[in-house]
Amino acid sequence: MASSGKRHRSTVPIGIALTLGALLTAFPFFWMLTSSVKPRSESYAYPPRVLPSKLTFHDAPEVAVTIGSATVRAAKVTHQGPTVGYRIEEAGRALVYVPDHEPAPGSSLRDVPADWMSGNDIAHGADVLLHDAQYRDHEYGAHVGWGHSSIAQTMDFANKAGVARVMLFHHDPYHTDDDLEELLKEARARWLGPEKHVELAYEGMTIELDDRGTRILGP
């Protein structure tokens, strides 16, 4: 009996050590999660706050709203889950942002009237379209229904929507720089406008739109 009691007592410190180890391992992930919903100013505040002081969620309205001198409108687009794209207008210029979009799951947009395309109501006639371009055409077959575009879908959408410039983004994380350059060639081959008006979006890119036109500036 005494021997059994000693064995039982010896497991207590091990259990405590394992629990503390699990907490220490999980804490960095918890901190990253809470930091993602904090304002930047609170991420570096001292003493640190585990949760943001105020967290508010709003449904994106499908009616236009005014923010400063810009007008912003959201619209639902085809994706696995509820997803919206945005159109931002100011001084007669329009930029459209559609990050997660599969406008024709498993099929082509070529025979689809523009007015029937998912996202056309916000993209039509935009000066700049930033659009999901995750898959090259030969990759798309293995990802039908995942909620992201093939390059054929992206460019057919852009052509039918009558946009002036296309910025390809939402790059596949497995694509190398060489893969992206090939994707860009495929996109430009399908584009009906000037070749230079189709570009790969990149970190640090700045897009200026005003009465003089559209300018793309590097970092």
DODONU-476383 format. One record per residue (C-alpha): residue number from 1; residue in one letter; x, y, z. Coordinates in nm, 3 decimals. Each point is the difference from the previous one (the first is absolute). Last residue first. Layout:
N
+-----+-----+---------+---------+---------+
|   n | res |       x |       y |       z |
+-----+-----+---------+---------+---------+
| NUM |   A |       X |       Y |       Z |
...
+-----+-----+---------+---------+---------+
This chain:
219
+-----+-----+---------+---------+---------+
|   n | res |       x |       y |       z |
+-----+-----+---------+---------+---------+
| 219 |   P |   0.742 |   5.063 |  -5.271 |
| 218 |   G |  -0.108 |   0.023 |  -0.364 |
| 217 |   L |  -0.253 |   0.239 |  -0.149 |
| 216 |   I |  -0.288 |  -0.079 |  -0.235 |
| 215 |   R |  -0.164 |   0.308 |  -0.149 |
| 214 |   T |  -0.359 |   0.044 |  -0.113 |
| 213 |   G |  -0.138 |   0.310 |  -0.172 |
| 212 |   R |   0.065 |   0.373 |   0.024 |
| 211 |   D |  -0.335 |   0.065 |   0.173 |
| 210 |   D |   0.106 |  -0.232 |   0.282 |
| 209 |   L |   0.091 |  -0.360 |   0.070 |
| 208 |   E |   0.324 |  -0.101 |   0.172 |
| 207 |   I |   0.080 |  -0.366 |   0.059 |
| 206 |   T |   0.285 |  -0.081 |   0.238 |
| 205 |   M |   0.176 |  -0.338 |  -0.002 |
| 204 |   G |   0.184 |  -0.078 |   0.324 |
| 203 |   E |  -0.059 |  -0.374 |  -0.015 |
| 202 |   Y |  -0.076 |  -0.113 |  -0.352 |
| 201 |   A |  -0.290 |  -0.002 |  -0.245 |
| 200 |   L |   0.081 |  -0.168 |  -0.329 |
| 199 |   E |  -0.087 |   0.216 |  -0.296 |
| 198 |   V |  -0.246 |   0.032 |  -0.289 |
| 197 |   H |  -0.015 |   0.348 |  -0.152 |
| 196 |   K |   0.342 |  -0.051 |  -0.161 |
| 195 |   E |  -0.155 |  -0.231 |  -0.260 |
| 194 |   P |  -0.237 |   0.268 |  -0.132 |
| 193 |   G |  -0.360 |  -0.125 |  -0.011 |
| 192 |   L |  -0.169 |  -0.325 |  -0.104 |
| 191 |   W |   0.172 |  -0.212 |   0.262 |
| 190 |   R |   0.025 |  -0.375 |  -0.059 |
| 189 |   A |   0.371 |  -0.004 |  -0.094 |
| 188 |   R |   0.067 |   0.243 |   0.284 |
| 187 |   A |  -0.136 |  -0.248 |   0.252 |
| 186 |   E |   0.204 |  -0.292 |  -0.133 |
| 185 |   K |   0.316 |   0.212 |   0.011 |
| 184 |   L |  -0.081 |   0.108 |   0.357 |
| 183 |   L |  -0.044 |  -0.363 |   0.104 |
| 182 |   E |   0.343 |  -0.078 |  -0.145 |
| 181 |   E |   0.150 |   0.284 |   0.205 |
| 180 |   L |  -0.182 |  -0.130 |   0.306 |
| 179 |   D |   0.145 |  -0.347 |  -0.048 |
| 178 |   D |   0.350 |   0.149 |  -0.026 |
| 177 |   D |  -0.052 |   0.188 |   0.326 |
| 176 |   T |  -0.094 |  -0.333 |   0.161 |
| 175 |   H |  -0.358 |  -0.112 |   0.051 |
| 174 |   Y |  -0.075 |  -0.215 |   0.303 |
| 173 |   P |  -0.160 |   0.287 |   0.193 |
| 172 |   D |  -0.249 |   0.053 |  -0.286 |
| 171 |   H |  -0.019 |   0.369 |  -0.080 |
| 170 |   H |  -0.303 |   0.190 |   0.129 |
| 169 |   F |   0.101 |   0.268 |  -0.252 |
| 168 |   L |  -0.027 |   0.102 |  -0.363 |
| 167 |   M |  -0.041 |   0.373 |  -0.059 |
| 166 |   V |  -0.217 |   0.070 |  -0.303 |
| 165 |   R |  -0.036 |   0.335 |  -0.177 |
| 164 |   A |  -0.272 |   0.171 |  -0.206 |
| 163 |   V |  -0.303 |  -0.208 |   0.102 |
| 162 |   G |  -0.266 |  -0.096 |  -0.253 |
| 161 |   A |  -0.177 |  -0.257 |   0.217 |
| 160 |   K |   0.015 |  -0.250 |  -0.287 |
| 159 |   N |   0.377 |   0.037 |  -0.033 |
| 158 |   A |   0.062 |  -0.018 |   0.375 |
| 157 |   F |  -0.220 |  -0.308 |   0.045 |
| 156 |   D |   0.160 |  -0.176 |  -0.296 |
| 155 |   M |   0.338 |   0.089 |   0.153 |
| 154 |   T |  -0.076 |  -0.139 |   0.343 |
| 153 |   Q |  -0.177 |  -0.309 |  -0.133 |
| 152 |   A |   0.290 |  -0.087 |  -0.229 |
| 151 |   I |   0.249 |   0.060 |   0.285 |
| 150 |   S |  -0.185 |  -0.257 |   0.207 |
| 149 |   S |  -0.194 |   0.150 |   0.284 |
| 148 |   H |  -0.049 |  -0.089 |   0.365 |
| 147 |   G |  -0.291 |  -0.142 |   0.205 |
| 146 |   W |   0.121 |  -0.355 |   0.052 |
| 145 |   G |  -0.280 |  -0.126 |  -0.224 |
| 144 |   V |   0.230 |  -0.125 |  -0.272 |
| 143 |   H |   0.352 |  -0.044 |   0.138 |
| 142 |   A |   0.145 |  -0.296 |  -0.192 |
| 141 |   G |  -0.127 |   0.137 |  -0.330 |
| 140 |   Y |   0.155 |   0.341 |   0.075 |
| 139 |   E |   0.362 |  -0.103 |  -0.028 |
| 138 |   H |   0.024 |  -0.006 |  -0.383 |
| 137 |   D |  -0.159 |   0.345 |  -0.017 |
| 136 |   R |   0.241 |   0.163 |   0.241 |
| 135 |   Y |  -0.158 |   0.043 |   0.339 |
| 134 |   Q |  -0.020 |   0.276 |   0.259 |
| 133 |   A |  -0.109 |   0.299 |  -0.204 |
| 132 |   D |  -0.234 |   0.183 |   0.242 |
| 131 |   H |  -0.062 |   0.350 |  -0.129 |
| 130 |   L |   0.117 |   0.358 |   0.046 |
| 129 |   L |  -0.190 |   0.193 |  -0.266 |
| 128 |   V |   0.108 |   0.352 |  -0.091 |
| 127 |   D |  -0.182 |   0.267 |  -0.201 |
| 126 |   A |  -0.332 |  -0.176 |   0.054 |
| 125 |   G |  -0.253 |  -0.025 |  -0.286 |
| 124 |   H |  -0.203 |  -0.283 |   0.153 |
| 123 |   A |   0.159 |  -0.139 |   0.316 |
| 122 |   I |  -0.280 |   0.067 |   0.252 |
| 121 |   D |  -0.294 |  -0.141 |  -0.197 |
| 120 |   N |   0.224 |  -0.253 |  -0.174 |
| 119 |   G |   0.075 |  -0.186 |   0.323 |
| 118 |   S |  -0.164 |  -0.331 |  -0.094 |
| 117 |   M |  -0.060 |   0.007 |  -0.373 |
| 116 |   W |  -0.356 |   0.021 |  -0.129 |
| 115 |   D |   0.026 |   0.358 |  -0.126 |
| 114 |   A |   0.312 |  -0.096 |  -0.197 |
| 113 |   P |  -0.188 |  -0.264 |  -0.199 |
| 112 |   V |   0.154 |  -0.346 |   0.055 |
| 111 |   D |   0.132 |  -0.170 |  -0.314 |
| 110 |   R |   0.369 |   0.061 |   0.071 |
| 109 |   L |  -0.033 |  -0.030 |   0.378 |
| 108 |   S |   0.122 |  -0.360 |   0.008 |
| 107 |   S |  -0.082 |  -0.296 |   0.225 |
| 106 |   G |   0.098 |  -0.182 |   0.318 |
| 105 |   P |  -0.114 |   0.277 |   0.230 |
| 104 |   A |  -0.070 |   0.312 |  -0.210 |
| 103 |   P |   0.073 |   0.319 |   0.197 |
| 102 |   E |   0.239 |  -0.159 |   0.250 |
| 101 |   H |   0.085 |   0.300 |   0.216 |
| 100 |   D |   0.198 |   0.078 |   0.313 |
|  99 |   P |   0.179 |   0.339 |  -0.005 |
|  98 |   V |  -0.226 |   0.221 |  -0.214 |
|  97 |   Y |   0.117 |   0.363 |   0.036 |
|  96 |   V |  -0.133 |   0.260 |  -0.244 |
|  95 |   L |   0.152 |   0.345 |  -0.052 |
|  94 |   A |  -0.211 |   0.275 |  -0.157 |
|  93 |   R |   0.082 |   0.352 |  -0.117 |
|  92 |   G |  -0.244 |   0.291 |  -0.046 |
|  91 |   A |   0.137 |   0.200 |   0.291 |
|  90 |   E |  -0.029 |  -0.294 |   0.238 |
|  89 |   E |  -0.147 |  -0.348 |  -0.034 |
|  88 |   I |   0.080 |  -0.315 |   0.199 |
|  87 |   R |  -0.161 |  -0.326 |  -0.112 |
|  86 |   Y |   0.024 |  -0.293 |   0.239 |
|  85 |   G |  -0.035 |  -0.378 |  -0.030 |
|  84 |   V |  -0.192 |  -0.215 |   0.242 |
|  83 |   T |   0.019 |  -0.353 |   0.137 |
|  82 |   P |  -0.242 |  -0.234 |   0.179 |
|  81 |   G |   0.160 |  -0.343 |  -0.026 |
|  80 |   Q |   0.131 |  -0.219 |  -0.283 |
|  79 |   H |   0.022 |   0.297 |  -0.237 |
|  78 |   T |  -0.222 |   0.177 |  -0.254 |
|  77 |   V |  -0.022 |   0.374 |   0.062 |
|  76 |   K |  -0.217 |   0.212 |   0.230 |
|  75 |   A |   0.013 |   0.375 |  -0.051 |
|  74 |   A |   0.160 |   0.288 |   0.189 |
|  73 |   R |  -0.012 |   0.370 |  -0.080 |
|  72 |   V |   0.236 |   0.276 |   0.104 |
|  71 |   T |  -0.026 |   0.369 |  -0.089 |
|  70 |   A |   0.308 |   0.211 |   0.065 |
|  69 |   S |   0.030 |   0.362 |   0.120 |
|  68 |   G |   0.011 |  -0.094 |   0.368 |
|  67 |   I |  -0.164 |  -0.341 |   0.027 |
|  66 |   T |  -0.338 |  -0.001 |  -0.175 |
|  65 |   V |  -0.214 |  -0.313 |  -0.009 |
|  64 |   A |  -0.158 |  -0.165 |  -0.304 |
|  63 |   V |  -0.267 |  -0.262 |   0.061 |
|  62 |   E |   0.102 |  -0.364 |   0.020 |
|  61 |   P |   0.088 |   0.046 |   0.367 |
|  60 |   A |   0.298 |  -0.194 |   0.140 |
|  59 |   D |  -0.124 |  -0.148 |   0.327 |
|  58 |   H |   0.179 |   0.159 |   0.292 |
|  57 |   F |   0.221 |  -0.148 |   0.271 |
|  56 |   T |   0.133 |   0.199 |   0.298 |
|  55 |   L |   0.291 |  -0.078 |   0.230 |
|  54 |   K |   0.089 |   0.251 |   0.271 |
|  53 |   S |   0.287 |  -0.013 |   0.248 |
|  52 |   P |   0.172 |  -0.273 |  -0.195 |
|  51 |   L |   0.072 |  -0.319 |   0.193 |
|  50 |   V |   0.322 |  -0.100 |   0.178 |
|  49 |   R |   0.093 |   0.359 |   0.073 |
|  48 |   P |   0.368 |   0.077 |   0.046 |
|  47 |   P |   0.113 |   0.237 |   0.273 |
|  46 |   Y |   0.125 |   0.162 |  -0.209 |
|  45 |   A |  -0.144 |   0.045 |  -0.347 |
|  44 |   Y |   0.175 |  -0.153 |  -0.302 |
|  43 |   S |  -0.294 |  -0.193 |  -0.148 |
|  42 |   E |  -0.238 |   0.269 |   0.129 |
|  41 |   S |   0.120 |   0.260 |  -0.249 |
|  40 |   R |  -0.032 |  -0.251 |  -0.286 |
|  39 |   P |  -0.374 |  -0.038 |   0.069 |
|  38 |   K |  -0.073 |  -0.348 |   0.131 |
|  37 |   V |  -0.167 |  -0.284 |  -0.190 |
|  36 |   S |   0.319 |  -0.172 |  -0.119 |
|  35 |   S |   0.162 |   0.051 |   0.341 |
|  34 |   T |  -0.255 |  -0.234 |   0.159 |
|  33 |   L |   0.096 |  -0.285 |  -0.232 |
|  32 |   M |   0.373 |   0.068 |   0.028 |
|  31 |   W |  -0.025 |  -0.002 |   0.381 |
|  30 |   F |  -0.195 |  -0.329 |   0.001 |
|  29 |   F |   0.267 |  -0.156 |  -0.223 |
|  28 |   P |   0.277 |   0.127 |   0.229 |
|  27 |   F |  -0.190 |  -0.133 |   0.308 |
|  26 |   A |  -0.051 |  -0.357 |  -0.122 |
|  25 |   T |   0.356 |  -0.121 |   0.071 |
|  24 |   L |   0.012 |   0.163 |   0.343 |
|  23 |   L |  -0.337 |  -0.150 |   0.090 |
|  22 |   A |   0.102 |  -0.348 |  -0.117 |
|  21 |   G |   0.326 |   0.021 |   0.198 |
|  20 |   L |  -0.187 |   0.105 |   0.312 |
|  19 |   T |  -0.235 |  -0.297 |  -0.034 |
|  18 |   L |   0.288 |  -0.241 |  -0.064 |
|  17 |   A |   0.190 |   0.126 |   0.306 |
|  16 |   I |  -0.307 |  -0.031 |   0.222 |
|  15 |   G |  -0.061 |  -0.356 |  -0.119 |
|  14 |   I |   0.362 |  -0.096 |   0.056 |
|  13 |   P |  -0.006 |   0.153 |   0.349 |
|  12 |   V |  -0.309 |  -0.211 |   0.081 |
|  11 |   T |   0.129 |  -0.328 |  -0.146 |
|  10 |   S |   0.242 |  -0.063 |   0.290 |
|   9 |   R |  -0.283 |   0.009 |   0.255 |
|   8 |   H |  -0.174 |  -0.297 |  -0.162 |
|   7 |   R |   0.322 |  -0.206 |  -0.013 |
|   6 |   K |   0.067 |   0.077 |   0.366 |
|   5 |   G |  -0.351 |  -0.106 |   0.095 |
|   4 |   S |   0.039 |  -0.332 |  -0.183 |
|   3 |   S |   0.324 |  -0.073 |   0.190 |
|   2 |   A |  -0.169 |   0.071 |   0.332 |
|   1 |   M |  -0.280 |  -0.243 |  -0.086 |
+-----+-----+---------+---------+---------+
